[in-house]
Amino acid sequence: MKKYLAFGLTLETSLNFTGVLQESTAETDVFITEGLLPQRANRPTRVQRRGVRARIGIPSSGILLTWEGISRFHVADGTHITYQNEGADEGTLRLFLLSEVIGILLYQRGLFLLHGSAVQVGDEAAVFLGVPGAGKSTTAAAFGKAGHTVLTDDLVAIQLIDSNPFVVPAFSQYKIWKNTIDGLAFDESTLEPSFEGATKFLVSQPLATFPRNPVPLRSITLLYPQNSRRKSEPIRPLLAPVELLKHFPLPIQLLNGPYLQTHFQHALTIARTATIDQLKRPDGFNALRHFVQTF
C-alpha cells in the first residue's frame, strides 16, 4: 500500500498512481481497497464515462456508483472507497476514481462542488464553469499553456476556511481535446492519450511544483457560447446559489434537502468575497490567448 495526495487528501491504496499523484507521508485520510460489492446500484444517472451511463444506489452504508462492465464503487463516511473491478485496466480505474467517485467522497466531507475548471493566477484561483462545449477546459488549457497552473479541469472543490473560499488543488494532470492541442500549439509528442477516449490527451504538470495547499478563490466565470443570448455581466450575489447549482457535478439524486440548504448558505458566502460573472467565451484561439494575457 502506498500513499498519494489528491484534493488535499492522503489516499492509501494498492493501485499505482505514481507519476499521476504526488506521494504523501501524512496520516491517511482515505482508504481505497478492492472488495466484493453484492449490493447493486439501480438508479440511472446523467453521468457518463467512456460511453457508459453510471447508476447510483444510496443504501444506509454509503453511496454506490456503478459503471456496468467496468467497475463498481462504494463510498462511505468520506473516508473509505471500495471498488470491485469488472474488467477495467488500472488506468481506467484511476480515471473513474479521480472523477465522480472521489467527488462523492468530497460531497460526504462537506465541500462545495462544481463541474468546471480552475487555474491559479498569481496567488489566487479562478474557476470557469459552463455547459458541455462552452469552453471551460479549453480556457483552462490556455492558462496552462501561458505558464499558469491548472488546479483541476473537471471537478472543482471549494473549501471555506474562516468563511473565505479556497480552491482545493486536485492533481497535476489535466485533459485537452485534439483541436485544443492544435489551436494552442501544444507539442502533441509530449502528451499521452487519455483513458477517456482517443480524442482527449493528458497534459502532465510537474509534480514537484504542483500546489499542495488550498488556493484563495478570486473569481468564478460562467462561460457561454458566442451565440448565447446571455450578456457578459456580473451575477448578483443573491442569484449565485441558483446559478451555481446548475453546475453540480454529481448525480442529481444527491441533491437532497440538507445538501441544498448548505449549498445556498455556502454559495452566498462565496459570493461575498469572490466575483461571479457570466461571459461569452472568447471567439477563437487568438481571442482566448488575449483573454488570458489580460485576465
N, C-alpha and C positions, 0 to 999 in steps of 0.2 A: 504493500500500500504506500502511495506517495501523496504528498500534499501540494495543492496548487491554489493560486489566488484568482478569483473571478468575482466581479461585482462586489469587491471589498470583503468577500468571504473566503475562508480557508476550506477547501474541499479535500476530503480524504477519500481516495479511490484507487482501485487497481487498474483502471483504464489509463492509457498512456496519453497525457496531454502535454508531453514535452515538446517544446517549440511552439505550442499554441498558447499555453498559460504560463505565467510566472510561477516559479516554485515558492512555497511558503514554509516557514518554520514556526508559524504561530499556532496557537491552540485551535483544534478542529472546530469549525462551525457547522459543517455539513458532511454527513457520511453518505457516500454513493456506493451501493452494493448491489450485486446481482442476486436474484432470488425468484421463486415461483410466485406468480400473482394469479390466483384462481378466480378472483372477482373480475367481472367484466364491466367495461365502460360501454354503455349502450345509447348514450345521447349524442347525436351528431352535432358537430360544431362547424363554424366557418373557417377554422384553421386548417390550412393545407400545407403539406411539405412533400416535395417530390411527387406531386400529383395525388397524394393520398389524404383524404379528409380525416382529421382526428375525431375521436369520440371521447366523451368525458363521463365520469361517474363520480358521485360525491357521497361515498359512504361515511359513517361516523369516524372511521380510522384515518381519513385524509382525503386526498383527491387523486383519482385515477385519470390518466391520459393515455390513449392507445392509438397507434397507427397500425392497423391490421397488416400482418405480413412483414412488419419492420421491427417494432418493439412496443412493449407496454411499460408504463411508468406509474409508480405510486409515490406521492409526495406527502409527507406527514410532519406536522409541527414546525415547519420551517427549518428542520434540521436533518431530515432523512429522505433520501431518494433511493427507491428500489426499482431496478429495471429487470425485465425479462426479455431477453433477446429472441426475436422471431426470425432471425436470418440476416440481420444487418451487419455490415462490416463496422470496424471500430470508428472509422471516420464519420460514418452516418450516425452512429450513436453519439459521438461528440457533438455533431450538428444539432441533433434533437435535444440533447441535454442542455446545451447552451442557448437554446431559444425558448420555446414555451414552457419547457419543463422547469428550468431554473426561474422562469418568470412566475410560475405558480408558487415556487418556494419563496420568492421575494414578496409575492402577494400575501402569503401566510405570515411573513415577517413585518407586514405593515408599510412597505414602501409605496410611494406614489409612482404608478407605472404608465408609460406612454409608448405607443408604437411610432418610433421615429429614429432620427439620428442625432448625435451630439458631438460637438467638436470643442476643443479647448483653444481659445484665442487669448493669448497672454495668460493671465492668471484666472480667467473666467471661462464658463462654459456657455455655449449657445446650442439650443435644441431646435431641430427642424422637423415639423410634422406635415402630414399630407396624405391624401388618398393614394392608392397604388398608381404609380405613374406621374405623381405630382413633382417628383424630382428630389425627394429628401436624401436618398442615398447618393445620387449624383452630386448634390450640393455638398454633402459631407466629403465626398471624394475630392472635390475641387479644393476644399480647405486642406485636405491631406496632401494633395499634390503641391500646394503652396507652402508646405512645411509645418502646418499645424497638426496637432494630434487628434485623430478620430477616436473619441471615447467609446462610441458604440454606433452601429449602423442599423439597428433593428429594434432593440429593446432598451428603452431609456428608464432608468431607475433614479428617482429623486428622493433624497433623504432630507428631512427637516431637522436641523441642528440649531437649537435655541431659536426656533421659529424662522430660521433662514434656510432657503432651499439650496441644496448641493446636488450635483450630478455625480452618481457613483460610477467610476470607470468600469467598463465591462471587461474587455480583454483586448489584446493588441491587434488581432486580425479584423479586417472588415472586407465586405464583398462589393464588387463592382461589376456592372454589365459590360459586355463586349463593346457596345457603342460608346460607353464612357471611357474605356481604355483608349479608343481611337480619338475621341473628341478632346480629351485632356492630355493626350500624348504620354500615357503610361508606357513603360517598356514591358510589353507582354511577355518577353522571355524570362522576366524575373518573377512572374506570377504563377500561382498554382490554380488549377481548375477547382472550383468549389464543389463540394459533395452535393450541393443543392441542385446542380444542373450544369450542362455544358456551356450555357451562355453566361454563366457567372464565374468570376475569378476571385481569388483571395489575395489581398494585399497584407503583408506582414510588416508591422511596425516593430522597431527594436524593443525586445522585452525589457532590456536593462533600463530604458528611459521611460517606459510606459507608466503613467501615474498610478500610484497605489492608494492615494487618499482622495476623498470626495472633493470636487471642484465647485466653487461658488457659481450658482446659476445667474447668468446675466440676462438672458432673453429666451423667449420661445417664439418661433415664427411658424405660422401655418401657411404652407405653400399651396398655391392654386394654379391650375394651368392658365396659359395666356388668354385662352378664350373664355375664361370664367367670368361670370357677372359680378363676382366679388371685387370690391375695391381694395387697393393697397392702403391700409389704415390701421391704427391701433384698435385693439379689442378692449372694450370697457371691462374693468376688473370684475364687475358683477356678472358678466357673461362668461367669465373664464371657466367656471365649473362645467357648464353645459358644453362649451366648445371643446374643452379638453377631454370630456367624457367620450366624445366621438372617436377618440384615438386610443381607447382602451385596448391593449394588445392581446388580451387573453379571451377565452371563450366567454360569451355573454352570460352563460349560466352562473358565472361567479359574481355578477353584479347584483348582489343581494342588498337588503336594507341597511345593515350595519356598514357594509363597504361604501355604499352610496353616500351615507351621512359623512363618513370620514373623507371620502373623495371631495365633497363640496367644501368641507372645512379646510382641507389642505390646499385645494385649488385657490381659495380666497387668500390664504396665507401666502402662497407663491406669487399671486398677482400683486401683492402689496410691495414686493421687493424686486421682482423681475418684470421686464417689459414683455407684453404679449401682443403680437402684431399678426395681421394677415397680409400676405404679399403675393402678387402674381409672380411666378417664378421667372428668373432672367431668361430672355429669349435667345437661346443659343449659347454655345460654349464660350465665345468671346465675352458676351454679356455676363456670363457666370463668373469668368475669371475677374472681370472688373468688379463685380459684386463682392467677391472675396477680398480683393485689394482694398476696397473702401469700407468694409464692414466695421 
